[in-house]
Amino acid sequence: MKLNQKWVFSFALLLGFSYLMQWQGAALKNSFTPMGIIHLEFAPSAEVFQKILSQWDLQTLRWNLALDFLYIPVYTYFFRLTLALLAHRHRSKLVQQIGLLLRNAALLAFLCDILENIGMIISLGGLTSTWIYSLTNKLAGVKFAIIGINMIYILVSLPTLFLRNKEA
């Protein structure tokens, strides 16, 4: 499969899975948790965690977590492929290196997301240790920071590529 076909495939898969996650997790959004499962990821204590759970259907949550384990490699593949493509198209060696560093950071986001989900599953199982909520919360923060920085790099790089193509 050509690189452009791989990228289109990864983007279509990302869009499809993103829609599936939003559709399936819609029942987890309410006035108390307007961002859905993200509120659970950032629950700082057993009390907040349990209050969120009391608002939700646990079967819906379990399905959402299961789907997330499939979604994690999908978004990781998309980010790694996209960042590599964009990094190699930049003229600046520094900007290329930043893109490749972010490409590798996507693997850290992958690991953080897996561990964060495991932390939520442990908490769902009844283990209410403060360190689990704290660790899950911090892992979610690292994951979202990496994803956010990756998205900024991608969005900033896209116009540059279009301008570069016109100059060539």
ChimeraX attribute file (.defattr): number of C-alpha atoms within 10 A of each C-alpha:
attribute: neighborCount
match mode: 1-to-1
recipient: residues
	/A:1	7
	/A:2	7
	/A:3	10
	/A:4	10
	/A:5	10
	/A:6	15
	/A:7	18
	/A:8	13
	/A:9	14
	/A:10	20
	/A:11	19
	/A:12	13
	/A:13	17
	/A:14	21
	/A:15	14
	/A:16	14
	/A:17	19
	/A:18	16
	/A:19	12
	/A:20	15
	/A:21	17
	/A:22	15
	/A:23	11
	/A:24	15
	/A:25	19
	/A:26	16
	/A:27	15
	/A:28	25
	/A:29	17
	/A:30	12
	/A:31	8
	/A:32	12
	/A:33	15
	/A:34	12
	/A:35	14
	/A:36	20
	/A:37	20
	/A:38	14
	/A:39	18
	/A:40	22
	/A:41	23
	/A:42	20
	/A:43	20
	/A:44	19
	/A:45	17
	/A:46	17
	/A:47	11
	/A:48	15
	/A:49	20
	/A:50	16
	/A:51	14
	/A:52	18
	/A:53	15
	/A:54	10
	/A:55	15
	/A:56	17
	/A:57	11
	/A:58	13
	/A:59	9
	/A:60	15
	/A:61	19
	/A:62	13
	/A:63	13
	/A:64	21
	/A:65	19
	/A:66	12
	/A:67	16
	/A:68	18
	/A:69	15
	/A:70	11
	/A:71	21
	/A:72	17
	/A:73	15
	/A:74	20
	/A:75	22
	/A:76	22
	/A:77	22
	/A:78	22
	/A:79	26
	/A:80	19
	/A:81	18
	/A:82	19
	/A:83	26
	/A:84	19
	/A:85	19
	/A:86	19
	/A:87	25
	/A:88	15
	/A:89	16
	/A:90	17
	/A:91	11
	/A:92	11
	/A:93	11
	/A:94	11
	/A:95	17
	/A:96	19
	/A:97	15
	/A:98	16
	/A:99	25
	/A:100	19
	/A:101	15
	/A:102	23
	/A:103	24
	/A:104	16
	/A:105	20
	/A:106	23
	/A:107	18
	/A:108	17
	/A:109	23
	/A:110	22
	/A:111	15
	/A:112	21
	/A:113	23
	/A:114	18
	/A:115	16
	/A:116	24
	/A:117	20
	/A:118	16
	/A:119	22
	/A:120	21
	/A:121	14
	/A:122	15
	/A:123	19
	/A:124	16
	/A:125	9
	/A:126	11
	/A:127	13
	/A:128	16
	/A:129	12
	/A:130	12
	/A:131	12
	/A:132	20
	/A:133	25
	/A:134	17
	/A:135	18
	/A:136	24
	/A:137	22
	/A:138	17
	/A:139	24
	/A:140	23
	/A:141	18
	/A:142	15
	/A:143	21
	/A:144	15
	/A:145	13
	/A:146	20
	/A:147	20
	/A:148	12
	/A:149	13
	/A:150	23
	/A:151	15
	/A:152	11
	/A:153	18
	/A:154	18
	/A:155	11
	/A:156	11
	/A:157	18
	/A:158	12
	/A:159	11
	/A:160	13
	/A:161	15
	/A:162	10
	/A:163	10
	/A:164	13
	/A:165	10
	/A:166	7
	/A:167	7
	/A:168	5
